[in-house]
Amino acid sequence: MAVTLTERAAKHVTRYITKRGRGVGVRLGVKTTGCSGLAYKLEYADDVAAEDVIFEGHGVKVLVDPKSLPYIDGTELDFVREGLNEGFKFHNPREKDKCGCGESFRV
C-alpha cells in the first residue's frame, strides 16, 4: 500500500508549511459526498495521530487514516497549474467513475 506525491506537489507543500511556520505534512482522506459517493479531503497537518498511516516522498509526510486507505491506495498527489487555476490533482488508479463536476468519485 502506498500514497505518493510528485516533486511539484512536495515543493508546494514545503513552501506552504514554511510560510505557515508549522506543520508536519498533509492529511489525505475521503469523505462520503457528491453524486458519485466519495470526495477527497486534503488538509495541512500539524501533528500525527496515533492511527495515521504515514507515507513520505520528497521530504514530505502524507498522513492517511486507515478507513480512507482502501479507497486511495496507489494514489499520486500532484500540484498542477492549468491556465489561471492551480491546485492539487489526484491520480487514483482505483477510480472507476467521476461525477461531471469533478467533485466526487466512485471506486
MARFI-358288 format. One record per atom (N, C-alpha, C): residue in one letter; atom name; x, y, z. Coordinates in steps of 0.2 Angstrom, whole numbers, plus 5000, padded with zeros to 4 digits. Layout:
! MARFI-358288
PT keti vexvo   c1   c2   c3
PT    A    CA    X    Y    Z
...
END
This chain:
! MARFI-358288
PT keti vexvo   c1   c2   c3
PT    M     N 5004 4994 5000
PT    M    CA 5000 5000 5000
PT    M     C 5004 5006 5000
PT    A     N 5002 5011 4996
PT    A    CA 5006 5017 4996
PT    A     C 5002 5023 4993
PT    V     N 5004 5029 4995
PT    V    CA 5001 5035 4993
PT    V     C 5008 5039 4992
PT    T     N 5008 5042 4986
PT    T    CA 5014 5046 4984
PT    T     C 5012 5053 4982
PT    L     N 5017 5057 4981
PT    L    CA 5016 5064 4979
PT    L     C 5022 5066 4974
PT    T     N 5020 5070 4969
PT    T    CA 5026 5072 4964
PT    T     C 5030 5077 4968
PT    E     N 5036 5078 4964
PT    E    CA 5041 5083 4967
PT    E     C 5037 5090 4967
PT    R     N 5033 5091 4962
PT    R    CA 5030 5098 4961
PT    R     C 5025 5099 4967
PT    A     N 5021 5093 4969
PT    A    CA 5017 5094 4975
PT    A     C 5021 5095 4981
PT    A     N 5026 5091 4982
PT    A    CA 5030 5091 4988
PT    A     C 5033 5098 4989
PT    K     N 5036 5101 4984
PT    K    CA 5038 5108 4984
PT    K     C 5033 5113 4986
PT    H     N 5027 5112 4984
PT    H    CA 5021 5117 4985
PT    H     C 5020 5116 4993
PT    V     N 5019 5110 4995
PT    V    CA 5018 5108 5002
PT    V     C 5023 5111 5007
PT    T     N 5029 5110 5005
PT    T    CA 5035 5113 5009
PT    T     C 5035 5120 5009
PT    R     N 5034 5124 5004
PT    R    CA 5033 5131 5004
PT    R     C 5028 5133 5008
PT    Y     N 5022 5130 5008
PT    Y    CA 5016 5132 5012
PT    Y     C 5017 5131 5019
PT    I     N 5020 5125 5021
PT    I    CA 5022 5124 5028
PT    I     C 5027 5129 5031
PT    T     N 5032 5131 5027
PT    T    CA 5037 5136 5029
PT    T     C 5033 5142 5030
PT    K     N 5029 5144 5025
PT    K    CA 5025 5151 5026
PT    K     C 5021 5151 5032
PT    R     N 5017 5145 5034
PT    R    CA 5013 5144 5040
PT    R     C 5017 5145 5046
PT    G     N 5023 5142 5046
PT    G    CA 5028 5142 5052
PT    G     C 5026 5136 5056
PT    R     N 5022 5131 5054
PT    R    CA 5021 5125 5057
PT    R     C 5018 5120 5053
PT    G     N 5018 5113 5055
PT    G    CA 5016 5108 5051
PT    G     C 5020 5102 5050
PT    V     N 5017 5096 5049
PT    V    CA 5021 5090 5048
PT    V     C 5020 5087 5041
PT    G     N 5015 5090 5038
PT    G    CA 5014 5087 5031
PT    G     C 5007 5088 5029
PT    V     N 5004 5084 5025
PT    V    CA 4997 5084 5023
PT    V     C 4993 5078 5025
PT    R     N 4987 5079 5027
PT    R    CA 4982 5073 5028
PT    R     C 4978 5072 5022
PT    L     N 4978 5066 5020
PT    L    CA 4974 5065 5014
PT    L     C 4969 5059 5016
PT    G     N 4962 5060 5014
PT    G    CA 4957 5055 5016
PT    G     C 4951 5056 5011
PT    V     N 4946 5053 5012
PT    V    CA 4940 5053 5008
PT    V     C 4934 5054 5013
PT    K     N 4929 5057 5010
PT    K    CA 4923 5058 5014
PT    K     C 4917 5056 5009
PT    T     N 4911 5054 5012
PT    T    CA 4905 5052 5008
PT    T     C 4902 5059 5006
PT    T     N 4901 5060 5000
PT    T    CA 4898 5066 4997
PT    T     C 4897 5065 4990
PT    G     N 4893 5070 4987
PT    G    CA 4893 5071 4980
PT    G     C 4889 5065 4976
PT    C     N 4888 5066 4970
PT    C    CA 4884 5062 4966
PT    C     C 4887 5055 4964
PT    S     N 4894 5054 4965
PT    S    CA 4897 5048 4964
PT    S     C 4899 5044 4970
PT    G     N 4898 5048 4976
PT    G    CA 4899 5044 4983
PT    G     C 4905 5046 4987
PT    L     N 4910 5047 4984
PT    L    CA 4916 5049 4988
PT    L     C 4920 5056 4986
PT    A     N 4923 5059 4990
PT    A    CA 4927 5065 4988
PT    A     C 4933 5065 4992
PT    Y     N 4938 5068 4989
PT    Y    CA 4945 5068 4993
PT    Y     C 4944 5074 4998
PT    K     N 4948 5073 5003
PT    K    CA 4949 5079 5008
PT    K     C 4956 5079 5009
PT    L     N 4959 5085 5009
PT    L    CA 4966 5086 5010
PT    L     C 4966 5093 5014
PT    E     N 4971 5092 5019
PT    E    CA 4972 5097 5024
PT    E     C 4979 5097 5026
PT    Y     N 4982 5103 5028
PT    Y    CA 4989 5103 5031
PT    Y     C 4988 5100 5038
PT    A     N 4993 5096 5040
PT    A    CA 4993 5093 5047
PT    A     C 4998 5096 5051
PT    D     N 4996 5097 5057
PT    D    CA 5001 5100 5062
PT    D     C 5003 5095 5067
PT    D     N 5000 5089 5067
PT    D    CA 5003 5083 5071
PT    D     C 5001 5077 5068
PT    V     N 5004 5071 5070
PT    V    CA 5002 5065 5068
PT    V     C 4998 5061 5073
PT    A     N 4992 5058 5071
PT    A    CA 4988 5055 5075
PT    A     C 4990 5047 5076
PT    A     N 4989 5044 5081
PT    A    CA 4991 5038 5083
PT    A     C 4989 5033 5077
PT    E     N 4983 5034 5074
PT    E    CA 4981 5029 5069
PT    E     C 4983 5030 5062
PT    D     N 4986 5036 5061
PT    D    CA 4988 5038 5054
PT    D     C 4993 5033 5051
PT    V     N 4992 5032 5045
PT    V    CA 4997 5028 5041
PT    V     C 5001 5033 5038
PT    I     N 5008 5033 5038
PT    I    CA 5012 5038 5036
PT    I     C 5016 5036 5030
PT    F     N 5016 5040 5024
PT    F    CA 5020 5039 5018
PT    F     C 5024 5045 5018
PT    E     N 5030 5045 5015
PT    E    CA 5034 5050 5014
PT    E     C 5037 5050 5007
PT    G     N 5037 5056 5004
PT    G    CA 5040 5057 4997
PT    G     C 5043 5064 4996
PT    H     N 5049 5064 4994
PT    H    CA 5052 5071 4993
PT    H     C 5053 5075 4999
PT    G     N 5053 5072 5005
PT    G    CA 5054 5075 5011
PT    G     C 5047 5077 5014
PT    V     N 5042 5075 5012
PT    V    CA 5035 5077 5014
PT    V     C 5031 5071 5016
PT    K     N 5028 5072 5022
PT    K    CA 5024 5067 5025
PT    K     C 5017 5067 5022
PT    V     N 5014 5061 5020
PT    V    CA 5007 5061 5019
PT    V     C 5004 5056 5024
PT    L     N 4999 5059 5028
PT    L    CA 4996 5055 5033
PT    L     C 4989 5053 5030
PT    V     N 4987 5047 5031
PT    V    CA 4981 5044 5029
PT    V     C 4978 5040 5035
PT    D     N 4971 5041 5036
PT    D    CA 4968 5037 5041
PT    D     C 4966 5030 5038
PT    P     N 4967 5025 5042
PT    P    CA 4966 5018 5040
PT    P     C 4959 5017 5036
PT    K     N 4954 5021 5038
PT    K    CA 4947 5019 5034
PT    K     C 4948 5022 5027
PT    S     N 4951 5027 5026
PT    S    CA 4952 5030 5019
PT    S     C 4957 5026 5015
PT    L     N 4962 5023 5017
PT    L    CA 4967 5020 5014
PT    L     C 4964 5015 5008
PT    P     N 4960 5011 5009
PT    P    CA 4957 5006 5004
PT    P     C 4955 5010 4998
PT    Y     N 4952 5016 4998
PT    Y    CA 4950 5020 4993
PT    Y     C 4955 5024 4989
PT    I     N 4960 5025 4992
PT    I    CA 4966 5029 4989
PT    I     C 4972 5026 4989
PT    D     N 4973 5020 4990
PT    D    CA 4979 5016 4989
PT    D     C 4981 5016 4982
PT    G     N 4988 5018 4981
PT    G    CA 4990 5019 4974
PT    G     C 4990 5026 4972
PT    T     N 4986 5031 4975
PT    T    CA 4985 5037 4973
PT    T     C 4992 5041 4973
PT    E     N 4992 5045 4967
PT    E    CA 4998 5050 4967
PT    E     C 4995 5057 4968
PT    L     N 4998 5061 4972
PT    L    CA 4995 5068 4973
PT    L     C 5000 5072 4969
PT    D     N 4997 5077 4965
PT    D    CA 5001 5081 4961
PT    D     C 4998 5088 4962
PT    F     N 5003 5093 4960
PT    F    CA 5000 5100 4960
PT    F     C 5001 5103 4953
PT    V     N 4996 5105 4950
PT    V    CA 4996 5107 4943
PT    V     C 4993 5115 4943
PT    R     N 4995 5118 4937
PT    R    CA 4993 5124 4935
PT    R     C 4990 5123 4929
PT    E     N 4984 5125 4928
PT    E    CA 4980 5125 4921
PT    E     C 4977 5132 4920
PT    G     N 4980 5136 4916
PT    G    CA 4978 5142 4914
PT    G     C 4979 5147 4921
PT    L     N 4974 5150 4923
PT    L    CA 4974 5154 4929
PT    L     C 4973 5150 4935
PT    N     N 4971 5144 4935
PT    N    CA 4969 5139 4940
PT    N     C 4975 5135 4942
PT    E     N 4976 5134 4949
PT    E    CA 4981 5129 4951
PT    E     C 4978 5126 4957
PT    G     N 4980 5120 4958
PT    G    CA 4978 5116 4964
PT    G     C 4980 5109 4964
PT    F     N 4979 5105 4969
PT    F    CA 4981 5098 4969
PT    F     C 4976 5094 4965
PT    K     N 4979 5089 4962
PT    K    CA 4976 5084 4957
PT    K     C 4977 5077 4960
PT    F     N 4972 5073 4960
PT    F    CA 4973 5066 4962
PT    F     C 4973 5061 4957
PT    H     N 4978 5057 4956
PT    H    CA 4979 5052 4951
PT    H     C 4978 5045 4955
PT    N     N 4971 5043 4955
PT    N    CA 4970 5037 4959
PT    N     C 4968 5031 4954
PT    P     N 4972 5026 4954
PT    P    CA 4971 5020 4949
PT    P     C 4964 5016 4951
PT    R     N 4962 5017 4957
PT    R    CA 4956 5014 4959
PT    R     C 4949 5017 4957
PT    E     N 4950 5023 4955
PT    E    CA 4944 5027 4952
PT    E     C 4940 5023 4947
PT    K     N 4934 5022 4947
PT    K    CA 4930 5019 4942
PT    K     C 4926 5024 4938
PT    D     N 4924 5029 4941
PT    D    CA 4920 5034 4938
PT    D     C 4921 5041 4942
PT    K     N 4920 5046 4939
PT    K    CA 4920 5053 4942
PT    K     C 4913 5056 4940
PT    C     N 4911 5061 4944
PT    C    CA 4905 5064 4943
PT    C     C 4907 5070 4938
PT    G     N 4902 5073 4934
PT    G    CA 4903 5078 4929
PT    G     C 4906 5084 4932
PT    C     N 4905 5086 4938
PT    C    CA 4908 5092 4940
PT    C     C 4915 5091 4943
PT    G     N 4917 5084 4944
PT    G    CA 4924 5083 4946
PT    G     C 4925 5083 4954
PT    E     N 4919 5084 4957
PT    E    CA 4920 5084 4965
PT    E     C 4920 5077 4968
PT    S     N 4917 5072 4965
PT    S    CA 4917 5066 4968
PT    S     C 4919 5060 4964
PT    F     N 4920 5054 4967
PT    F    CA 4922 5049 4963
PT    F     C 4919 5042 4966
PT    R     N 4920 5037 4962
PT    R    CA 4917 5030 4964
PT    R     C 4923 5025 4963
PT    V     N 4924 5021 4967
PT    V    CA 4929 5015 4967
PT    V     C 4925 5009 4965
END
